[in-house]
Amino acid sequence: MISLNTSAQLTPVNNLHADLLQRGVMVVDDSSMHRYSAHLCLRAFGINQVYEAANGKLAIDQLTQLSHVPAVMLLDLEMPVMDGIEVLQQVALLPQRPAVVLASSSDEVLISAVATMAEAMGIALLGAFRKPLNPQDLADALASYNAGACMLDEKISHSVETTVEQLKLALERTKIQVHYQPKINLETLSLAGVEALARWKNPQGDWIPPGIFIPLAEEHGLIGDLTLSVLDQILQDMNEWWEQGHYISVALNLSAKSLAEFNLANEIIQRVIRQGIPAHYITFEITESALVVDLPSALATISRLRLKGFGISIDDYGTGFSSMQQLSRFPFSELKIDRSFVGGAPARQYMRNILKSAIDMGQRLGITTVAEGVETEAELHLLQSLGCKQAQGFLLARPMPGRELLGWVERDLQSKLDICQALHVG
């Protein structure tokens, strides 16, 4: 499973998450030699709690008996009794799940398919590699444990019940706030702008995921109100930043239902004009799926906004089924590459080819390419080498309230850019 070429490779890994060091790693592989190599490697990284299982059934039996499951499972796919795919299906049913690193001698396409399956089942996937697994790849995967295990710094409640009345009240009282995630220009190594994200915390202190309240707003005709509420907050924040000499571009999402609202474009244009913000400082991100709901309305809204000088970004590029057709139909100024194409690229050649194709497409069309969900230095280095223009993700910064953004720019941005600079020089 692990390629141990030199003893120099086996050095402690800095900044491993405390939870990982405490709960340890389970190695599941039918080869005793591979388990032994992995064990040596993990111990050298500073992980002393290492569990082993010779097949999937033994692994599941251990997981159900342990009071605290290991933080990470290093999982082979080809095994007797119970293969790795069956293990993942069983892990998805457990109340406590380890994060997973896949290692297999199968072809990259099959490994990628299994990785996609694991993520779709809600398993935190830290990496998926072909055997033999290089120690540095494993170290990078383990170092990403913290970022891969949580999506927000604060607690998110997925079981909270939200009604349309609560949503209306939240909109009336401006309880749905805007957080901003910085984007870094990979050519100039400077702040390229931010993406605005709607965040709602209920009176009990639980974060309500956008995946719950945005569909609720769409279903009950409130998505236009939500969009304009977010826009108003953005314009207010932008004016405050401008007063302090920070001219920061902002991107925000438009839903499919928003595109179909006849007067929304007029409302957006008028509000931006009243606030005195030049349109080219604002970009609207639109997912591919939104473009096929009502094509005439989408074309009208997008074209009007583009005509007034706003940027238009195709979000989650590559996740739809007709990306090339959409690029030919709409006046996009930006192409956002989905995290699913970024995460697997450093370890998988065919994923790198797909990523390079998307970046090259943007270059040929003369539009900006932005990679989202960047979580590791390996991903960032690859994006720089492929000529991607911008990047955002937990490696660089998490979303933050507008009042904290300038502090981050002045205090923390330089340390993040030092990472980019070191990779760029290297």
Secondary structure as a PSIPRED ss2 file (coil, helix, strand):
# PSIPRED VFORMAT (PSIPRED V4.0)

   1 M C   1.000  0.000  0.000
   2 I E   0.000  0.000  1.000
   3 S C   1.000  0.000  0.000
   4 L C   1.000  0.000  0.000
   5 N C   1.000  0.000  0.000
   6 T C   1.000  0.000  0.000
   7 S H   0.000  1.000  0.000
   8 A H   0.000  1.000  0.000
   9 Q H   0.000  1.000  0.000
  10 L C   1.000  0.000  0.000
  11 T C   1.000  0.000  0.000
  12 P C   1.000  0.000  0.000
  13 V C   1.000  0.000  0.000
  14 N C   1.000  0.000  0.000
  15 N C   1.000  0.000  0.000
  16 L C   1.000  0.000  0.000
  17 H C   1.000  0.000  0.000
  18 A H   0.000  1.000  0.000
  19 D H   0.000  1.000  0.000
  20 L H   0.000  1.000  0.000
  21 L H   0.000  1.000  0.000
  22 Q H   0.000  1.000  0.000
  23 R H   0.000  1.000  0.000
  24 G C   1.000  0.000  0.000
  25 V E   0.000  0.000  1.000
  26 M E   0.000  0.000  1.000
  27 V E   0.000  0.000  1.000
  28 V E   0.000  0.000  1.000
  29 D C   1.000  0.000  0.000
  30 D C   1.000  0.000  0.000
  31 S C   1.000  0.000  0.000
  32 S H   0.000  1.000  0.000
  33 M H   0.000  1.000  0.000
  34 H H   0.000  1.000  0.000
  35 R H   0.000  1.000  0.000
  36 Y H   0.000  1.000  0.000
  37 S H   0.000  1.000  0.000
  38 A H   0.000  1.000  0.000
  39 H H   0.000  1.000  0.000
  40 L H   0.000  1.000  0.000
  41 C H   0.000  1.000  0.000
  42 L H   0.000  1.000  0.000
  43 R H   0.000  1.000  0.000
  44 A H   0.000  1.000  0.000
  45 F H   0.000  1.000  0.000
  46 G C   1.000  0.000  0.000
  47 I C   1.000  0.000  0.000
  48 N C   1.000  0.000  0.000
  49 Q C   1.000  0.000  0.000
  50 V E   0.000  0.000  1.000
  51 Y E   0.000  0.000  1.000
  52 E E   0.000  0.000  1.000
  53 A E   0.000  0.000  1.000
  54 A C   1.000  0.000  0.000
  55 N C   1.000  0.000  0.000
  56 G H   0.000  1.000  0.000
  57 K H   0.000  1.000  0.000
  58 L H   0.000  1.000  0.000
  59 A H   0.000  1.000  0.000
  60 I H   0.000  1.000  0.000
  61 D H   0.000  1.000  0.000
  62 Q H   0.000  1.000  0.000
  63 L H   0.000  1.000  0.000
  64 T H   0.000  1.000  0.000
  65 Q H   0.000  1.000  0.000
  66 L C   1.000  0.000  0.000
  67 S C   1.000  0.000  0.000
  68 H C   1.000  0.000  0.000
  69 V C   1.000  0.000  0.000
  70 P C   1.000  0.000  0.000
  71 A C   1.000  0.000  0.000
  72 V E   0.000  0.000  1.000
  73 M E   0.000  0.000  1.000
  74 L E   0.000  0.000  1.000
  75 L E   0.000  0.000  1.000
  76 D E   0.000  0.000  1.000
  77 L C   1.000  0.000  0.000
  78 E C   1.000  0.000  0.000
  79 M C   1.000  0.000  0.000
  80 P C   1.000  0.000  0.000
  81 V C   1.000  0.000  0.000
  82 M C   1.000  0.000  0.000
  83 D C   1.000  0.000  0.000
  84 G H   0.000  1.000  0.000
  85 I H   0.000  1.000  0.000
  86 E H   0.000  1.000  0.000
  87 V H   0.000  1.000  0.000
  88 L H   0.000  1.000  0.000
  89 Q H   0.000  1.000  0.000
  90 Q H   0.000  1.000  0.000
  91 V H   0.000  1.000  0.000
  92 A C   1.000  0.000  0.000
  93 L C   1.000  0.000  0.000
  94 L C   1.000  0.000  0.000
  95 P C   1.000  0.000  0.000
  96 Q C   1.000  0.000  0.000
  97 R C   1.000  0.000  0.000
  98 P C   1.000  0.000  0.000
  99 A E   0.000  0.000  1.000
 100 V E   0.000  0.000  1.000
 101 V E   0.000  0.000  1.000
 102 L E   0.000  0.000  1.000
 103 A E   0.000  0.000  1.000
 104 S E   0.000  0.000  1.000
 105 S C   1.000  0.000  0.000
 106 S C   1.000  0.000  0.000
 107 D C   1.000  0.000  0.000
 108 E H   0.000  1.000  0.000
 109 V H   0.000  1.000  0.000
 110 L H   0.000  1.000  0.000
 111 I H   0.000  1.000  0.000
 112 S H   0.000  1.000  0.000
 113 A H   0.000  1.000  0.000
 114 V H   0.000  1.000  0.000
 115 A H   0.000  1.000  0.000
 116 T H   0.000  1.000  0.000
 117 M H   0.000  1.000  0.000
 118 A H   0.000  1.000  0.000
 119 E H   0.000  1.000  0.000
 120 A H   0.000  1.000  0.000
 121 M C   1.000  0.000  0.000
 122 G C   1.000  0.000  0.000
 123 I C   1.000  0.000  0.000
 124 A C   1.000  0.000  0.000
 125 L E   0.000  0.000  1.000
 126 L E   0.000  0.000  1.000
 127 G E   0.000  0.000  1.000
 128 A E   0.000  0.000  1.000
 129 F E   0.000  0.000  1.000
 130 R E   0.000  0.000  1.000
 131 K C   1.000  0.000  0.000
 132 P C   1.000  0.000  0.000
 133 L E   0.000  0.000  1.000
 134 N C   1.000  0.000  0.000
 135 P H   0.000  1.000  0.000
 136 Q H   0.000  1.000  0.000
 137 D H   0.000  1.000  0.000
 138 L H   0.000  1.000  0.000
 139 A H   0.000  1.000  0.000
 140 D H   0.000  1.000  0.000
 141 A H   0.000  1.000  0.000
 142 L H   0.000  1.000  0.000
 143 A H   0.000  1.000  0.000
 144 S C   1.000  0.000  0.000
 145 Y H   0.000  1.000  0.000
 146 N H   0.000  1.000  0.000
 147 A H   0.000  1.000  0.000
 148 G H   0.000  1.000  0.000
 149 A H   0.000  1.000  0.000
 150 C C   1.000  0.000  0.000
 151 M C   1.000  0.000  0.000
 152 L C   1.000  0.000  0.000
 153 D C   1.000  0.000  0.000
 154 E C   1.000  0.000  0.000
 155 K C   1.000  0.000  0.000
 156 I E   0.000  0.000  1.000
 157 S C   1.000  0.000  0.000
 158 H C   1.000  0.000  0.000
 159 S C   1.000  0.000  0.000
 160 V C   1.000  0.000  0.000
 161 E C   1.000  0.000  0.000
 162 T C   1.000  0.000  0.000
 163 T C   1.000  0.000  0.000
 164 V H   0.000  1.000  0.000
 165 E H   0.000  1.000  0.000
 166 Q H   0.000  1.000  0.000
 167 L H   0.000  1.000  0.000
 168 K H   0.000  1.000  0.000
 169 L H   0.000  1.000  0.000
 170 A H   0.000  1.000  0.000
 171 L H   0.000  1.000  0.000
 172 E H   0.000  1.000  0.000
 173 R C   1.000  0.000  0.000
 174 T C   1.000  0.000  0.000
 175 K C   1.000  0.000  0.000
 176 I E   0.000  0.000  1.000
 177 Q E   0.000  0.000  1.000
 178 V E   0.000  0.000  1.000
 179 H E   0.000  0.000  1.000
 180 Y E   0.000  0.000  1.000
 181 Q E   0.000  0.000  1.000
 182 P E   0.000  0.000  1.000
 183 K E   0.000  0.000  1.000
 184 I E   0.000  0.000  1.000
 185 N E   0.000  0.000  1.000
 186 L C   1.000  0.000  0.000
 187 E C   1.000  0.000  0.000
 188 T C   1.000  0.000  0.000
 189 L C   1.000  0.000  0.000
 190 S E   0.000  0.000  1.000
 191 L E   0.000  0.000  1.000
 192 A E   0.000  0.000  1.000
 193 G E   0.000  0.000  1.000
 194 V E   0.000  0.000  1.000
 195 E E   0.000  0.000  1.000
 196 A E   0.000  0.000  1.000
 197 L E   0.000  0.000  1.000
 198 A E   0.000  0.000  1.000
 199 R E   0.000  0.000  1.000
 200 W E   0.000  0.000  1.000
 201 K E   0.000  0.000  1.000
 202 N C   1.000  0.000  0.000
 203 P C   1.000  0.000  0.000
 204 Q C   1.000  0.000  0.000
 205 G C   1.000  0.000  0.000
 206 D C   1.000  0.000  0.000
 207 W E   0.000  0.000  1.000
 208 I E   0.000  0.000  1.000
 209 P C   1.000  0.000  0.000
 210 P H   0.000  1.000  0.000
 211 G H   0.000  1.000  0.000
 212 I H   0.000  1.000  0.000
 213 F H   0.000  1.000  0.000
 214 I H   0.000  1.000  0.000
 215 P H   0.000  1.000  0.000
 216 L H   0.000  1.000  0.000
 217 A H   0.000  1.000  0.000
 218 E H   0.000  1.000  0.000
 219 E H   0.000  1.000  0.000
 220 H C   1.000  0.000  0.000
 221 G C   1.000  0.000  0.000
 222 L C   1.000  0.000  0.000
 223 I H   0.000  1.000  0.000
 224 G H   0.000  1.000  0.000
 225 D H   0.000  1.000  0.000
 226 L H   0.000  1.000  0.000
 227 T H   0.000  1.000  0.000
 228 L H   0.000  1.000  0.000
 229 S H   0.000  1.000  0.000
 230 V H   0.000  1.000  0.000
 231 L H   0.000  1.000  0.000
 232 D H   0.000  1.000  0.000
 233 Q H   0.000  1.000  0.000
 234 I H   0.000  1.000  0.000
 235 L H   0.000  1.000  0.000
 236 Q H   0.000  1.000  0.000
 237 D H   0.000  1.000  0.000
 238 M H   0.000  1.000  0.000
 239 N H   0.000  1.000  0.000
 240 E H   0.000  1.000  0.000
 241 W H   0.000  1.000  0.000
 242 W H   0.000  1.000  0.000
 243 E H   0.000  1.000  0.000
 244 Q C   1.000  0.000  0.000
 245 G C   1.000  0.000  0.000
 246 H C   1.000  0.000  0.000
 247 Y C   1.000  0.000  0.000
 248 I C   1.000  0.000  0.000
 249 S C   1.000  0.000  0.000
 250 V E   0.000  0.000  1.000
 251 A E   0.000  0.000  1.000
 252 L E   0.000  0.000  1.000
 253 N E   0.000  0.000  1.000
 254 L C   1.000  0.000  0.000
 255 S C   1.000  0.000  0.000
 256 A H   0.000  1.000  0.000
 257 K H   0.000  1.000  0.000
 258 S H   0.000  1.000  0.000
 259 L H   0.000  1.000  0.000
 260 A C   1.000  0.000  0.000
 261 E C   1.000  0.000  0.000
 262 F C   1.000  0.000  0.000
 263 N C   1.000  0.000  0.000
 264 L H   0.000  1.000  0.000
 265 A H   0.000  1.000  0.000
 266 N H   0.000  1.000  0.000
 267 E H   0.000  1.000  0.000
 268 I H   0.000  1.000  0.000
 269 I H   0.000  1.000  0.000
 270 Q H   0.000  1.000  0.000
 271 R H   0.000  1.000  0.000
 272 V H   0.000  1.000  0.000
 273 I H   0.000  1.000  0.000
 274 R H   0.000  1.000  0.000
 275 Q H   0.000  1.000  0.000
 276 G C   1.000  0.000  0.000
 277 I C   1.000  0.000  0.000
 278 P C   1.000  0.000  0.000
 279 A H   0.000  1.000  0.000
 280 H H   0.000  1.000  0.000
 281 Y H   0.000  1.000  0.000
 282 I E   0.000  0.000  1.000
 283 T E   0.000  0.000  1.000
 284 F E   0.000  0.000  1.000
 285 E E   0.000  0.000  1.000
 286 I E   0.000  0.000  1.000
 287 T E   0.000  0.000  1.000
 288 E H   0.000  1.000  0.000
 289 S H   0.000  1.000  0.000
 290 A H   0.000  1.000  0.000
 291 L H   0.000  1.000  0.000
 292 V H   0.000  1.000  0.000
 293 V C   1.000  0.000  0.000
 294 D C   1.000  0.000  0.000
 295 L H   0.000  1.000  0.000
 296 P H   0.000  1.000  0.000
 297 S H   0.000  1.000  0.000
 298 A H   0.000  1.000  0.000
 299 L H   0.000  1.000  0.000
 300 A H   0.000  1.000  0.000
 301 T H   0.000  1.000  0.000
 302 I H   0.000  1.000  0.000
 303 S H   0.000  1.000  0.000
 304 R H   0.000  1.000  0.000
 305 L H   0.000  1.000  0.000
 306 R H   0.000  1.000  0.000
 307 L H   0.000  1.000  0.000
 308 K C   1.000  0.000  0.000
 309 G C   1.000  0.000  0.000
 310 F C   1.000  0.000  0.000
 311 G E   0.000  0.000  1.000
 312 I E   0.000  0.000  1.000
 313 S E   0.000  0.000  1.000
 314 I E   0.000  0.000  1.000
 315 D E   0.000  0.000  1.000
 316 D E   0.000  0.000  1.000
 317 Y E   0.000  0.000  1.000
 318 G C   1.000  0.000  0.000
 319 T C   1.000  0.000  0.000
 320 G C   1.000  0.000  0.000
 321 F C   1.000  0.000  0.000
 322 S C   1.000  0.000  0.000
 323 S H   0.000  1.000  0.000
 324 M H   0.000  1.000  0.000
 325 Q H   0.000  1.000  0.000
 326 Q H   0.000  1.000  0.000
 327 L H   0.000  1.000  0.000
 328 S H   0.000  1.000  0.000
 329 R H   0.000  1.000  0.000
 330 F C   1.000  0.000  0.000
 331 P C   1.000  0.000  0.000
 332 F C   1.000  0.000  0.000
 333 S C   1.000  0.000  0.000
 334 E E   0.000  0.000  1.000
 335 L E   0.000  0.000  1.000
 336 K E   0.000  0.000  1.000
 337 I E   0.000  0.000  1.000
 338 D C   1.000  0.000  0.000
 339 R H   0.000  1.000  0.000
 340 S H   0.000  1.000  0.000
 341 F H   0.000  1.000  0.000
 342 V H   0.000  1.000  0.000
 343 G H   0.000  1.000  0.000
 344 G C   1.000  0.000  0.000
 345 A C   1.000  0.000  0.000
 346 P C   1.000  0.000  0.000
 347 A C   1.000  0.000  0.000
 348 R C   1.000  0.000  0.000
 349 Q H   0.000  1.000  0.000
 350 Y H   0.000  1.000  0.000
 351 M H   0.000  1.000  0.000
 352 R H   0.000  1.000  0.000
 353 N H   0.000  1.000  0.000
 354 I H   0.000  1.000  0.000
 355 L H   0.000  1.000  0.000
 356 K H   0.000  1.000  0.000
 357 S H   0.000  1.000  0.000
 358 A H   0.000  1.000  0.000
 359 I H   0.000  1.000  0.000
 360 D H   0.000  1.000  0.000
 361 M H   0.000  1.000  0.000
 362 G H   0.000  1.000  0.000
 363 Q H   0.000  1.000  0.000
 364 R H   0.000  1.000  0.000
 365 L H   0.000  1.000  0.000
 366 G C   1.000  0.000  0.000
 367 I C   1.000  0.000  0.000
 368 T E   0.000  0.000  1.000
 369 T E   0.000  0.000  1.000
 370 V E   0.000  0.000  1.000
 371 A E   0.000  0.000  1.000
 372 E C   1.000  0.000  0.000
 373 G C   1.000  0.000  0.000
 374 V C   1.000  0.000  0.000
 375 E C   1.000  0.000  0.000
 376 T C   1.000  0.000  0.000
 377 E H   0.000  1.000  0.000
 378 A H   0.000  1.000  0.000
 379 E H   0.000  1.000  0.000
 380 L H   0.000  1.000  0.000
 381 H H   0.000  1.000  0.000
 382 L H   0.000  1.000  0.000
 383 L H   0.000  1.000  0.000
 384 Q H   0.000  1.000  0.000
 385 S H   0.000  1.000  0.000
 386 L H   0.000  1.000  0.000
 387 G C   1.000  0.000  0.000
 388 C C   1.000  0.000  0.000
 389 K C   1.000  0.000  0.000
 390 Q E   0.000  0.000  1.000
 391 A E   0.000  0.000  1.000
 392 Q C   1.000  0.000  0.000
 393 G C   1.000  0.000  0.000
 394 F C   1.000  0.000  0.000
 395 L C   1.000  0.000  0.000
 396 L C   1.000  0.000  0.000
 397 A C   1.000  0.000  0.000
 398 R C   1.000  0.000  0.000
 399 P C   1.000  0.000  0.000
 400 M E   0.000  0.000  1.000
 401 P E   0.000  0.000  1.000
 402 G H   0.000  1.000  0.000
 403 R H   0.000  1.000  0.000
 404 E H   0.000  1.000  0.000
 405 L H   0.000  1.000  0.000
 406 L H   0.000  1.000  0.000
 407 G H   0.000  1.000  0.000
 408 W H   0.000  1.000  0.000
 409 V H   0.000  1.000  0.000
 410 E H   0.000  1.000  0.000
 411 R H   0.000  1.000  0.000
 412 D C   1.000  0.000  0.000
 413 L H   0.000  1.000  0.000
 414 Q H   0.000  1.000  0.000
 415 S H   0.000  1.000  0.000
 416 K H   0.000  1.000  0.000
 417 L H   0.000  1.000  0.000
 418 D H   0.000  1.000  0.000
 419 I H   0.000  1.000  0.000
 420 C H   0.000  1.000  0.000
 421 Q H   0.000  1.000  0.000
 422 A H   0.000  1.000  0.000
 423 L H   0.000  1.000  0.000
 424 H H   0.000  1.000  0.000
 425 V H   0.000  1.000  0.000
 426 G C   1.000  0.000  0.000
